[in-house]
């Protein structure tokens, strides 16, 4: 472990459904010895004030929109209205997700150059929380999939993705087809399924977000953010009910394997920061801090 993870930067605007004190406290408590810093929305923090660059940035964001989830391809020639929408969203990040899809990998490649050079080095992890809907292309079934998290540098976690990416119970979709046509509307339907999925503005998003932060951190530390244990925070949930169980309902935080990985990581960091004294240092006189004074007979000649 040459350069252990030491700094995490969490970028987000003030989404009312997220309790950031709880979120940061969780990361600090779980991954001790890692400094966690809350920052403003990524664009506000990194590129605000660059008015001349605003048009270019807005154009690039409009250009990574996915227009057809069934067809690989982006939006290489965005029109004025699309660029203008992105400009307004950059300047007012709380203005809503607008139901647009963005290629998550391309989004990372737009964000990465805006990170300061000294914070791009290993040991630093940037996590961007956004309400934009992010998707990634899957070569296996030849379509885009919505994601709650896209991990890397920076990792992107989507609040809308937490709501939309894992599927709601099957019965919900069946009944939704009839909602509006009879005596039940969608709001009523959601009430009936209360607790079985996370909705927009849901305060449980904070609890769920803890797991996605843990996944981003595990991706950085081990290269693998996921676990097969349904009760572990690293479980890769495809259904809302699975996600709620792994993040809120499970009686434990991490499975035994991942608990051990966290404990081992803490021990290794502690060793790096407080290396054990050399057995010789206890019997040899020392000079400046850490320097062992060798007697002439022990000193290397030549
Ligand atoms: Zn696990």
Boltz pocket constraint, residues with backbone or C-beta under 6 A from the ligand:
constraints:
  - pocket:
      binder: B
      contacts: [[A, 226], [A, 227], [A, 228], [A, 229], [A, 232], [A, 233], [A, 234], [A, 235], [A, 254], [A, 255], [A, 256], [A, 257], [A, 258]]
      max_distance: 6.0
